[in-house]
Amino acid sequence: MAPREADLPATRAGRLLLLLAALTAWRWLAAAHRNLELYADEAQYWFWSLQPDWGYYSKPPMVAWLIRLGTTLFGDGELGVRAASFLLWPATAWVIFLLVRRLYRDETWGERAAFWSALAFATLPMVSLGSWLITTDAPLLLCWALSLYFLVRALQDHAWRDWLALGACFGLGMLSKYSMAFFVPALLLYLWLTPSQRALLRSPRPWVAALVALLVLAPNLYWNLQHEFVSYRHTAEISQLQRAWLHPGAALAFLLAQFAVFGPLLAAALVAMTARPRRLWQDPRMRLLALFCLFPLAAFAGLSLLSRAFANWAAFAYVAGAALVAVGLLARGRLAWLVAALTFNLLLGATLYHYHDLARALDFPLTRKTDPTYRLAGNRALGALVAQRLAEYPRARLLGDDRKSFAVLLYYARPRSLDAVYLNPGREVSDHFALMADVERSPDGEFLLVSRHASDEQVHRWFREVTPLPGIRVQVLPDYARDYHVWSVRDFRGY
C-alpha cells in the first residue's frame, strides 16, 4: 500500500538520516583504512588546540576548539584530530534539508525538494574531500546553513527568537572563518531587491541580530586588539590585492575549479540556470538561494581577476547552491539529471577514497604525478626520525624554520613538553609560530635545528656553538624525496 501523503515527510526525513549515517560511516571506515597523514595546516590547528584561545595568527578559534573536543573524545591520532569534520558535513546537509523544507513549506513538493537538496550537498566532491580533513570550512558551512535557516524562519514568522538565533549563528560563523562576513552583503542585497522585505532595513530586528553577532565575536576582536589585529591583516594580505593589473587566466582557473568543487554536472546545471536569470529572480525563494550562492561566487571570481582566490574560498556558496540547483532541476522535471549528477559525484568520492587500493589492484605505479595525496605523505616517517634524534639529545628543544615542516614535526615528533621554538631570520610575523614562539624569546640552551633551507654558514652566524649532524632523507615515492639538514646548536646570538 502506498504511504499516505501525511506519512511522506517522516519517511523522507528518516531516509535522509539513514543515508547520511551510511555516508558518514563509509567515510570514517575508508579514512581509517587509508590512514592518511595530517597535512601542515591540520597539524598547526592541532597545536593550537593544545593552547585554547580566542584567536590565532591566521584563523579564528573554532577549528582549534573542535580539534580539542575531538581529541578529548577519540584520542589524538589522525582520526581524533579530524573527528569533528566527519560529523559537521552531514550536520550541514541535515540543516539544508530543514532550510529547504521550511522555505517551501507551502508546496506539496517541498519535502521532496528538501530531501534532494540535502543529498546533493552531502555528495559534493568538496564534501567528500572535506570529510577526510579538518579545516575551517567545516564549521563555517554549518554556521552558514544555520544562519540561512534562521533567516528564512525570521522572514516568514518575524519572531524575535529567530533573529536572535540568526545573530548567534552568524557570530559562531565568524569565529569559524572570517568569510562568514559575506553573509551580510548577500542579505542586504536580498532585502533591497525584494520589495515585500525591504521594510526590514528600517526594522530593529536585523540590527539587534547584528548586535548579538558582535557580542559572540567580541572575545576574538579583543584578542586581535591585543595582537595588533594580526588575523584580520593576514586575511587581507592573503588576497594579495596589492598585485597590479588584471589576471584573466587566474579568474578562468578559479571558475573552472568550481566544476571540481561542486561536481561537473551540478556546476553545468548552475551555469544553465544562471544563463536564464528571469526564473531565478521572479520567485523570492529562488532569489534568496541565488543571491546567497551567486554573490559569493561572483565576489571571489572578481577577486581572482584582480589578484587571486583559491578554489575552496567560495565553498560556502554551495550551501545555497546545492538547494538552488536541486530545486531548479526538480521544478523542470529533471530528476534524472539530478540523480546522474549525484551518482557521478559519489563515484568521484569513491575514486578518491579507494585510489591507492585501485592502484595496487591494477599494478599502477604511484609517482609524484599520479598520487594526488603525495603532499600528505612522509610526515609520519619524518617525525619518527626526528624523534630519534631528540632522544639522543635529551636536553635539546626542537627548532624549526618553516611553518609547514615545523607544524608536522610538532605533531609527529612530539618534542618533550612541546616547548619547541621557531627560527625566523626574516623577522616577519607571517605565521603563528613567528608570532608566538620566536627563539628570540628564549635564546639560551641547546636546540636541535631541523631545516630544509638554512645553510651551515647561516647557522654558525646565528648560534654560539654548532655541531652538524647527518641529514635526514624521507623517500615519499620512488621519484620524490624530501631532504632535511640537522644541527645540534646552542645559545642563539640573534639574527
QUIDAWO-V681407 format. One record per run of one state. SS is the DSSP state (H for helix, E for strand, L for the rest). FROM is the first residue (numbers start at 0). LEN is the number of residues. If there is no record, write none. Layout:
ss/from/len
SS/FROM/LEN
SS/FROM/LEN
//
This chain:
ss/from/len
L/0/4
H/4/30
L/34/5
H/39/10
L/49/5
E/54/1
L/55/4
E/59/1
L/60/1
H/61/13
L/74/3
H/77/4
L/81/1
H/82/21
L/103/6
H/109/13
L/122/2
H/124/6
L/130/5
H/135/22
L/157/2
H/159/15
L/174/3
H/177/16
L/193/1
H/194/8
L/202/1
H/203/23
L/226/3
H/229/9
L/238/9
H/247/15
L/262/1
H/263/11
L/274/2
H/276/6
L/282/1
H/283/23
L/306/4
H/310/4
L/314/2
H/316/15
L/331/3
H/334/19
L/353/1
H/354/7
L/361/12
H/373/3
L/376/2
H/378/14
L/392/4
E/396/4
L/400/2
H/402/10
L/412/3
H/415/3
L/418/2
E/420/2
L/422/9
H/431/5
L/436/1
E/437/1
H/438/4
L/442/3
E/445/6
L/451/4
H/455/7
E/462/15
L/477/2
E/479/13
L/492/3
//
